[in-house]
Amino acid sequence: MIIGFDGKRAVNNLTGLGNYSRLVLQSLAMADAGSHRLLVYTPEMRRNPRLDALKACENVEFRFPGPVGFSGSLWRTFGISNHLLPDKVEIYHGLSNELPLNIRKSGVKSVVTLHDVIYRRLPSCYNPADRFLYDFKYGRSCRNADRVIAISECTKRDAMEFYGVAEDRIDVVYQGCDDIFRRPVSRKDLEEIRQRYSLPERYLLQVGTIEWRKNLALSASALAGLDKDVYLVAVGRDRKGYKKEVIEAARRSGVAADRIIWLEGLPFQDLPGVYRNASVAVLPSRYEGFGIPVIEAMECEVSFIGAKGSCLEEAGGPAGRYVDPDSVDEMIEELRIILNGGSEIKKRVEEGKLYVRRFDNSSMAKNLLDVYARTLQ
């Protein structure tokens, strides 16, 4: 089978949609490699070390705009469709919420992965122009696609509610995480990571963009109810100056600024060690399409606390603990339980390691191939 993919995010993005795109491509490239050719369409090729493994796959080819005609974003929006039949593509997969607007004229079957509609659920997080653009492009893609892939049951419900996609046109295919989180890390390497980033003995870890939706202020404020030797490590880049809001929320709660450690630009290969050194991972997001940090934490055998109200309970299952995203007291209570340790906490970590098997990358690849087969039928 020759499968075409939207490769822009895989090439350009180091987190989020980029991670998902690379993970899908790598998993499919290794699944019965002799049977499939993967053509990755991207407006440009940038230097990205995270692409090295993908470039080494013999059945993966990158395709670019021709010397004449559309280029850049216009090529991605309109021009790709003109390449699909000449390239003998049998099915085209939009990996990051969208398809070429003229995909139906290409004569090629298509699927699109819808990650979330946070711009609808939390409109205040986006400016009006972006909301309009996302709604137009993603909604049209869902309507034009032969099938829609949702990354969670939560996203499936959103696709049905906001874009009127019939339930029988949606397949839920859970995503996994990079295999780097499944590999053991030696005590020596863990200690080197601790020293390299001056990590304390006990800390809460929150991974993700520093923005209002991720609700880092709740985690910071909860430090007020914990022992003074417990810190918060925040991994991610600041967006719209939310970091200042977090520091101010902590100050109002009586938390000293030096109890929050900021790690922006953390090398990806060091992230598993930062997880495994943590006392507990937290993700009290107000809304998520899936919540990969929950999966990463379980793979690294770390207890985690998520927020109620979106998909985090679906991602973490019975292994996690969940709080109201507006309740500092609930967060403090759950953190104290985990930090105090005991057999129950160890049991939950073991349950998490079993639960997370459903997000195995080979299972994701098989499920995606099943969707492609249904689409072609």
C-alpha angles and dihedrals in degrees: 000000000000110000125188123209139190099243103179096104094042090056100039111028122075096191140026112007090017092057091048093049094049092045092053093047095047093046093049092044089058095043107094088329096191093061102054139054116199117206111194113200115204132160090227144358117239129187104266121157089201087071095060095094091048094049089054092060110102093209095055121088129178118221126199139187116285124246092266134037129028121008137177118004092349090059090051091048099043114356102062091067090064091060100050102080094040088050089050091237110174098191133011122211122201100206099189111047098285147077131194106283091236096046093124091060090056093075090228125119115244143197129189130203112224110201102180145321097225089144085067098040095044105022093166088071091066135052116245094252093054092046091053093047095048092046092050098045099038095041092049091047091053090050094045098045119096087222135009122219114208119196092216142010086253091059090044090058090048092052090052094045101043103028102028094237111169113245093235090059094058127084121190109219114175117218125225131207135251115292089238088082091056095055118095118246119215121238089244092055091045090054091048090053090049092052095041093058097029091241118181123234093254124033144148113234125212118180123193144066113321098243139127095260092059089058098217089160089071091055092047093048091050090065087077090072096047135077114283092245091065114094137183121237114198117196115193146063124287116251124196092348095292090144089074090053090053092051091048093048089051092049092052089053092051096254116144115236092235091065089073117074117197119208111183119172094018109177109252093232090060096052097085090055091050089051094048093049091053124101092215138352118227131197110169093167118166089222137002135172090218117329111233094190087068090057092044091052093051091048089051090050095243125141114243141195121207135180127258122239110058132037104309094097087052092050096044101033120185093334094076138064121230134204140185105269089228098048116093089176092058091049092050092049094051092044091053091052092053096041090052088059124195137151094298092059092047089050092053091051090052090048089051091054089054095042093052092061088085087069094057112145094230089055090051091052092049092049092050091051088051090054091050091051092050090048093053091048 
